[in-house]
Amino acid sequence: MARLPILNLALRSIGNRRATAILTVLTVAISVMLFLGVEKVRHGARESFENTISGVDLIVGARSSPVNLLLYSVFHIGNATNNITWESYETVASAPGVAWTVPISLGDSHRGHRVIGSTPGLFEHYEYGGGRTLEFASGEPFDDLFDAVIGATVARELGYQTGDSIVVAHGMGEVGFVEHDNNPFTVVGVLAPTGTPLDQSVMVTLEAIEAIHMGGATGSGATVPAEQLREMDLTPDQLTAFYVGLNSPVAALRLQRAINTYPDEPLQAVIPGVALSQLWSIVGVAERTLAAVAAFVVLTGLVSILTAILTSLNERRREMAILRALGARPHHVFVLLVAEAALVALAGAVIGTLATYGALNMLAPLLEARFGLVLPGLAPGLYDLAIVGAVTGAAAVLGFFPAWRAYRNSLADGMTIRL
């Protein structure tokens, strides 16, 4: 008996109680699956969040907090504290080391979706997801004064396609109380899904924003025919913000300081990566809470192993006594129960890990297309092996208590069990 491998005996013992063992393995598998799934989604969400905009060295707007500037210029949440003049924009755009600039003008909407006034450079220079460029599902960038490009979500929710006409309204909201319906826009392009706020936006030319607001915010002067508007100088007087790309990123801090101390107007320049990190430190509380909940779920799965072994101890006292009669020593009994706990946890952790990656590989295209959530590493790695090892080790440690009880019982019990 002493020469019989403990591992083989543990496997046979688990097989003898296969119904309980299968349920316990499933509990651990679901716990590990939830934990790893949350971890992958958590890291993917953070990376996607931080890569909402990339390739932009500075974002410039009216002086406020860096997070506020980032929120309205990139995520289109909230409003600018003030606009900036076209002259200030041209001064920065012509500064040494500036490779390109993309101006944006906000303040209008279409059925609850932000309207962004910009230039064709937006489609050329805007990057997301760590360097991916904007692509068109259909159509092309705007060229004419009243052309519009819509995001994937706008097209899907409102059923638009190229050639459709849309009317822009002043302000935000599902219903526009001041609609600029004298000169409607024509959809000429639909962006492929990006998972960024551009999916929910309508993009038009800067000159169109100026044209529909001639005579004031209500656009009372926009009764001018489109043909006549095309012949006019529609250079805007003000912008909401603009993106800056530099020839060398090392010059970003120097230009940022120059913009922040610009004497003619209170401007602010932020480095997107730094501002995104600051914003994540605010919204990341939910992410950390979710990770803690997932960790407690794994602990629950481990406790289920302990419960299963403890509840079977009284039933197995005769079994242990027989093993002792066949030559097993008390420490063999101790190791047997620890091995059972470890094997059940190992099986559950491995099954949970494989199930997690199977599910993630199936869901990854949908998560990226709908939510812009790019999941990192869709194959098991060292981190996952460490989780499997940690779960197995923790189960072995938890198995010490029932193993110690069985060890004590095996010393006291004979062939006749005193219950």
C-alpha positions as CSV (number, residue, x, y, z in Angstrom):
1,M,0.0,0.0,0.0
2,A,2.8,2.4,0.9
3,R,4.3,1.8,-2.5
4,L,1.1,2.7,-4.4
5,P,1.5,6.2,-5.8
6,I,-0.5,8.7,-3.9
7,L,-1.4,10.6,-7.1
8,N,-2.9,7.5,-8.7
9,L,-4.9,6.8,-5.5
10,A,-6.1,10.4,-5.4
11,L,-7.4,10.2,-9.0
12,R,-9.2,7.0,-8.2
13,S,-10.7,8.5,-5.1
14,I,-11.9,11.5,-7.1
15,G,-13.4,9.2,-9.7
16,N,-15.2,7.3,-7.0
17,R,-17.1,10.5,-6.1
18,R,-17.3,11.8,-9.6
19,A,-20.6,13.6,-9.3
20,T,-19.4,15.8,-6.4
21,A,-16.0,16.2,-8.1
22,I,-17.5,17.3,-11.4
23,L,-19.7,19.9,-9.7
24,T,-16.7,21.2,-7.7
25,V,-14.5,21.3,-10.8
26,L,-17.3,23.3,-12.6
27,T,-17.5,25.7,-9.8
28,V,-13.7,26.4,-9.9
29,A,-13.8,26.6,-13.7
30,I,-16.6,29.2,-13.7
31,S,-14.7,31.1,-11.0
32,V,-11.4,31.1,-12.9
33,M,-13.3,31.9,-16.2
34,L,-14.9,34.9,-14.6
35,F,-11.7,36.1,-13.1
36,L,-9.6,35.8,-16.3
37,G,-12.4,37.2,-18.4
38,V,-12.7,40.3,-16.2
39,E,-8.9,40.7,-16.2
40,K,-8.7,40.5,-20.0
41,V,-11.6,42.9,-20.5
42,R,-10.2,45.2,-17.8
43,H,-6.8,45.4,-19.5
44,G,-8.4,45.6,-22.9
45,A,-10.7,48.4,-21.8
46,R,-7.8,50.4,-20.4
47,E,-5.7,50.0,-23.5
48,S,-8.6,50.9,-25.8
49,F,-9.4,53.8,-23.6
50,E,-5.8,55.1,-23.7
51,N,-5.7,54.5,-27.5
52,T,-8.9,56.4,-28.2
53,I,-6.7,58.9,-30.0
54,S,-3.1,58.3,-30.9
55,G,-0.6,59.9,-33.2
56,V,-1.6,63.4,-31.9
57,D,1.1,65.1,-29.9
58,L,-1.0,68.0,-28.5
59,I,-4.6,69.0,-28.1
60,V,-5.1,72.8,-27.8
61,G,-8.2,74.5,-26.5
62,A,-9.4,77.3,-24.2
63,R,-7.8,77.3,-20.8
64,S,-9.6,74.9,-18.4
65,S,-8.6,71.6,-16.8
66,P,-6.7,69.0,-18.9
67,V,-9.4,66.4,-18.3
68,N,-12.2,68.8,-19.3
69,L,-10.3,69.7,-22.5
70,L,-9.9,66.0,-23.3
71,L,-13.5,65.2,-22.5
72,Y,-15.0,67.7,-24.9
73,S,-12.4,67.5,-27.7
74,V,-12.0,63.7,-27.9
75,F,-14.9,62.1,-26.1
76,H,-17.4,64.8,-27.0
77,I,-18.6,65.0,-23.4
78,G,-19.5,68.4,-22.0
79,N,-18.7,71.7,-23.6
80,A,-15.7,74.0,-23.9
81,T,-15.4,76.9,-21.4
82,N,-14.7,79.2,-24.3
83,N,-13.7,79.1,-28.0
84,I,-10.3,80.1,-29.4
85,T,-9.7,82.6,-32.2
86,W,-8.7,81.6,-35.7
87,E,-5.7,83.9,-35.4
88,S,-4.4,81.9,-32.4
89,Y,-4.9,78.7,-34.3
90,E,-2.9,80.0,-37.3
91,T,-0.1,81.2,-34.9
92,V,0.3,77.7,-33.5
93,A,-0.2,76.0,-36.8
94,S,2.7,78.0,-38.3
95,A,5.0,77.5,-35.3
96,P,8.4,75.8,-36.0
97,G,8.2,72.0,-35.7
98,V,4.4,71.7,-36.3
99,A,3.8,69.1,-39.0
100,W,0.0,69.3,-39.2
101,T,-3.0,70.6,-37.4
102,V,-6.7,69.5,-37.5
103,P,-9.2,72.1,-36.3
104,I,-12.5,71.1,-34.8
105,S,-15.7,73.0,-34.2
106,L,-18.4,71.7,-31.9
107,G,-21.8,72.9,-30.7
108,D,-24.3,71.3,-33.2
109,S,-25.9,67.9,-33.3
110,H,-28.1,65.6,-35.4
111,R,-30.7,63.6,-33.5
112,G,-28.6,63.5,-30.4
113,H,-25.3,62.8,-32.2
114,R,-22.4,65.3,-32.1
115,V,-21.6,67.3,-35.3
116,I,-17.9,67.9,-35.8
117,G,-16.8,70.7,-38.1
118,S,-13.3,69.9,-39.4
119,T,-11.1,69.5,-42.4
120,P,-10.3,66.5,-44.6
121,G,-7.1,66.3,-42.5
122,L,-9.2,64.6,-39.8
123,F,-9.5,61.5,-41.9
124,E,-5.8,61.6,-42.7
125,H,-4.2,62.2,-39.3
126,Y,-6.7,60.9,-36.7
127,E,-5.4,57.6,-35.4
128,Y,-6.8,55.2,-32.8
129,G,-6.0,51.8,-31.3
130,G,-2.2,52.4,-31.2
131,G,-1.8,53.7,-34.8
132,R,-4.8,52.5,-36.8
133,T,-6.1,55.0,-39.3
134,L,-9.7,55.8,-40.2
135,E,-11.3,53.7,-43.0
136,F,-14.5,54.1,-44.9
137,A,-17.1,51.4,-45.0
138,S,-18.6,53.2,-48.0
139,G,-18.2,56.6,-49.7
140,E,-15.3,59.0,-49.3
141,P,-14.3,62.1,-47.2
142,F,-16.3,65.3,-47.6
143,D,-15.3,67.7,-50.4
144,D,-18.3,70.0,-51.1
145,L,-19.5,72.6,-48.7
146,F,-22.6,70.6,-47.5
147,D,-21.1,67.1,-47.6
148,A,-21.2,65.0,-44.4
149,V,-19.4,61.9,-43.2
150,I,-21.1,59.8,-40.5
151,G,-19.8,57.3,-38.0
152,A,-20.7,53.6,-38.0
153,T,-23.1,53.9,-35.0
154,V,-25.0,56.8,-36.6
155,A,-25.4,54.9,-39.8
156,R,-26.6,51.7,-37.9
157,E,-28.9,53.4,-35.5
158,L,-30.5,55.9,-37.9
159,G,-30.4,53.7,-41.0
160,Y,-28.4,56.2,-43.1
161,Q,-26.3,55.5,-46.1
162,T,-24.5,57.5,-48.7
163,G,-26.7,59.9,-50.7
164,D,-29.2,60.5,-47.8
165,S,-29.9,64.1,-46.6
166,I,-29.6,65.1,-43.0
167,V,-30.4,68.4,-41.2
168,V,-28.2,69.7,-38.4
169,A,-29.6,71.4,-35.3
170,H,-28.0,73.9,-33.0
171,G,-27.1,72.5,-29.5
172,M,-27.3,69.0,-28.2
173,G,-30.3,66.8,-27.7
174,E,-32.5,64.2,-29.4
175,V,-34.8,67.0,-30.6
176,G,-33.3,70.2,-32.1
177,F,-35.3,73.3,-31.4
178,V,-33.3,75.4,-33.9
179,E,-32.7,73.4,-37.0
180,H,-30.5,74.6,-39.9
181,D,-32.8,73.1,-42.5
182,N,-32.3,75.7,-45.2
183,N,-29.3,73.9,-46.5
184,P,-29.4,70.2,-45.7
185,F,-26.2,68.0,-45.8
186,T,-25.7,65.0,-48.0
187,V,-24.0,61.9,-46.6
188,V,-21.0,61.2,-48.8
189,G,-19.2,58.7,-46.6
190,V,-19.7,56.2,-43.8
191,L,-16.8,55.4,-41.5
192,A,-15.9,51.8,-40.6
193,P,-16.4,51.0,-36.9
194,T,-13.6,52.3,-34.7
195,G,-15.0,52.0,-31.2
196,T,-14.2,55.7,-30.6
197,P,-16.5,58.6,-30.2
198,L,-16.3,59.2,-34.0
199,D,-18.6,56.3,-34.4
200,Q,-21.4,58.4,-32.9
201,S,-20.5,61.6,-34.7
202,V,-21.4,63.5,-37.9
203,M,-18.5,65.2,-39.5
204,V,-18.9,68.2,-41.8
205,T,-16.6,70.9,-43.1
206,L,-15.6,73.9,-41.0
207,E,-16.9,76.2,-43.7
208,A,-20.4,74.5,-43.4
209,I,-20.4,75.2,-39.7
210,E,-19.7,78.9,-40.5
211,A,-22.3,79.0,-43.2
212,I,-25.2,77.6,-41.1
213,H,-24.4,80.0,-38.3
214,M,-24.3,83.1,-40.5
215,G,-26.3,85.8,-38.7
216,G,-25.8,84.2,-35.3
217,A,-26.2,80.8,-33.6
218,T,-29.7,80.4,-35.0
219,G,-28.4,80.6,-38.5
220,S,-30.8,83.3,-39.6
221,G,-28.5,84.3,-42.4
222,A,-28.3,80.8,-43.8
223,T,-31.2,81.6,-46.2
224,V,-28.4,82.4,-48.6
225,P,-28.5,79.9,-51.5
226,A,-25.8,77.2,-51.4
227,E,-24.3,78.3,-54.7
228,Q,-23.7,81.8,-53.3
229,L,-22.3,80.4,-50.1
230,R,-19.7,78.4,-52.0
231,E,-18.3,81.6,-53.5
232,M,-18.0,83.3,-50.1
233,D,-15.0,83.3,-47.7
234,L,-16.2,81.1,-44.9
235,T,-13.1,81.0,-42.8
236,P,-14.3,80.7,-39.3
237,D,-13.6,83.3,-36.6
238,Q,-13.5,80.8,-33.8
239,L,-12.8,77.1,-33.1
240,T,-13.5,74.8,-30.2
241,A,-10.1,73.1,-30.2
242,F,-7.5,71.6,-32.6
243,Y,-5.1,68.6,-32.7
244,V,-1.4,69.1,-33.4
245,G,1.1,66.7,-34.9
246,L,4.8,67.5,-34.6
247,N,7.8,66.7,-36.7
248,S,9.5,65.4,-33.5
249,P,7.5,64.4,-30.4
250,V,10.4,65.6,-28.3
251,A,9.3,69.2,-29.0
252,A,5.9,68.6,-27.4
253,L,6.9,69.9,-24.0
254,R,8.5,73.0,-25.4
255,L,5.5,73.9,-27.6
256,Q,3.1,73.0,-24.8
257,R,4.8,75.5,-22.5
258,A,4.7,78.2,-25.2
259,I,1.0,77.6,-25.8
260,N,0.2,77.6,-22.1
261,T,1.9,81.0,-21.7
262,Y,0.6,82.5,-24.9
263,P,0.1,86.2,-24.2
264,D,-2.7,87.1,-26.6
265,E,-5.3,84.5,-25.4
266,P,-5.7,82.1,-22.5
267,L,-4.9,78.8,-24.3
268,Q,-4.1,75.3,-22.9
269,A,-2.3,72.5,-24.6
270,V,-2.4,68.9,-23.2
271,I,-0.5,65.8,-24.2
272,P,-3.3,63.2,-24.9
273,G,-1.5,60.3,-23.2
274,V,-1.0,62.2,-20.0
275,A,-4.5,63.5,-19.9
276,L,-5.9,60.0,-20.7
277,S,-4.0,58.6,-17.7
278,Q,-5.4,61.3,-15.4
279,L,-8.9,60.6,-16.7
280,W,-8.5,56.8,-16.2
281,S,-7.4,57.4,-12.6
282,I,-10.8,58.9,-12.0
283,V,-13.0,56.4,-13.9
284,G,-10.8,53.4,-13.1
285,V,-12.4,52.8,-9.7
286,A,-15.1,50.7,-11.2
287,E,-12.5,48.6,-13.0
288,R,-10.6,47.9,-9.8
289,T,-13.8,47.1,-8.0
290,L,-14.8,44.6,-10.7
291,A,-11.3,42.9,-10.3
292,A,-11.8,42.6,-6.6
293,V,-15.3,41.0,-7.1
294,A,-13.8,38.5,-9.5
295,A,-11.0,37.6,-7.0
296,F,-13.7,36.9,-4.4
297,V,-15.5,34.7,-6.8
298,V,-12.3,32.6,-7.2
299,L,-12.1,32.4,-3.4
300,T,-15.6,31.1,-3.4
301,G,-14.7,28.4,-5.8
302,L,-11.8,27.4,-3.6
303,V,-14.0,27.3,-0.5
304,S,-16.3,24.9,-2.4
305,I,-13.4,22.4,-2.6
306,L,-12.8,22.7,1.1
307,T,-16.5,22.3,1.8
308,A,-16.8,19.2,-0.4
309,I,-13.8,17.5,1.3
310,L,-15.0,18.4,4.8
311,T,-18.5,17.2,4.3
312,S,-17.2,13.8,3.0
313,L,-14.8,13.2,5.9
314,N,-17.2,11.4,8.2
315,E,-18.3,9.2,5.3
316,R,-14.7,8.4,4.5
317,R,-13.5,7.5,8.0
318,R,-14.0,3.8,7.3
319,E,-12.1,4.2,4.0
320,M,-9.2,5.8,5.8
321,A,-9.2,3.1,8.4
322,I,-9.1,0.5,5.6
323,L,-6.1,2.3,4.0
324,R,-4.4,2.3,7.4
325,A,-5.0,-1.5,7.7
326,L,-3.5,-2.0,4.2
327,G,-0.3,-0.3,5.3
328,A,-0.9,3.4,4.7
329,R,0.7,5.7,7.3
330,P,-1.1,8.8,8.7
331,H,1.0,11.1,6.5
332,H,-0.1,9.2,3.5
333,V,-3.7,10.0,4.4
334,F,-2.8,13.6,4.9
335,V,-1.1,13.9,1.5
336,L,-3.9,12.0,-0.2
337,L,-6.5,14.6,0.8
338,V,-4.2,17.5,-0.1
339,A,-3.6,15.9,-3.5
340,E,-7.3,15.5,-4.1
341,A,-7.9,19.2,-3.4
342,A,-5.0,20.3,-5.6
343,L,-6.1,18.0,-8.5
344,V,-9.7,19.2,-8.4
345,A,-8.5,22.8,-8.4
346,L,-6.0,22.1,-11.2
347,A,-8.7,20.6,-13.4
348,G,-11.1,23.4,-12.8
349,A,-8.5,26.1,-13.4
350,V,-7.3,24.5,-16.7
351,I,-10.9,24.1,-17.9
352,G,-11.7,27.6,-16.9
353,T,-8.7,29.0,-18.7
354,L,-9.4,27.2,-21.9
355,A,-13.0,28.2,-21.8
356,T,-12.1,31.8,-21.2
357,Y,-9.9,32.0,-24.3
358,G,-12.4,30.1,-26.4
359,A,-15.1,32.6,-25.5
360,L,-12.8,35.6,-25.9
361,N,-11.7,34.5,-29.4
362,M,-15.3,34.2,-30.4
363,L,-16.4,37.5,-28.9
364,A,-13.3,39.6,-29.9
365,P,-14.5,40.7,-33.3
366,L,-17.9,41.7,-31.9
367,L,-16.3,43.6,-29.0
368,E,-14.0,45.5,-31.3
369,A,-16.6,46.4,-33.8
370,R,-19.3,47.5,-31.4
371,F,-17.3,48.9,-28.4
372,G,-13.8,49.4,-29.8
373,L,-12.5,47.0,-27.1
374,V,-9.3,45.4,-28.4
375,L,-8.5,42.4,-26.2
376,P,-4.8,41.9,-25.7
377,G,-3.3,38.4,-26.0
378,L,-6.0,35.9,-27.1
379,A,-3.8,32.9,-26.2
380,P,-2.8,31.6,-22.8
381,G,0.5,33.0,-21.5
382,L,2.7,33.1,-18.4
383,Y,0.1,35.1,-16.5
384,D,-2.5,32.5,-17.0
385,L,-0.1,29.7,-16.0
386,A,0.6,31.7,-12.8
387,I,-3.2,31.9,-12.1
388,V,-3.6,28.2,-12.6
389,G,-0.6,27.6,-10.3
390,A,-1.9,30.0,-7.7
391,V,-5.4,28.4,-7.7
392,T,-3.9,24.9,-7.4
393,G,-1.5,26.0,-4.7
394,A,-4.3,27.8,-2.7
395,A,-6.5,24.7,-3.0
396,A,-3.7,22.6,-1.6
397,V,-3.2,24.9,1.3
398,L,-7.0,24.9,2.0
399,G,-6.8,21.2,1.9
400,F,-4.5,21.1,4.9
401,F,-7.3,21.5,7.4
402,P,-9.5,18.5,6.3
403,A,-6.2,16.6,5.7
404,W,-5.1,17.3,9.3
405,R,-8.5,16.2,10.6
406,A,-8.3,12.9,8.6
407,Y,-4.7,12.5,9.8
408,R,-5.9,12.7,13.5
409,N,-8.9,10.5,12.8
410,S,-6.7,7.8,11.1
411,L,-4.6,7.7,14.3
412,A,-7.6,7.2,16.6
413,D,-9.9,5.0,14.4
414,G,-9.8,1.3,14.0
415,M,-11.8,-0.9,11.7
416,T,-14.8,0.1,13.8
417,I,-15.7,3.7,13.4
418,R,-17.1,5.6,16.4
419,L,-19.5,8.2,14.9
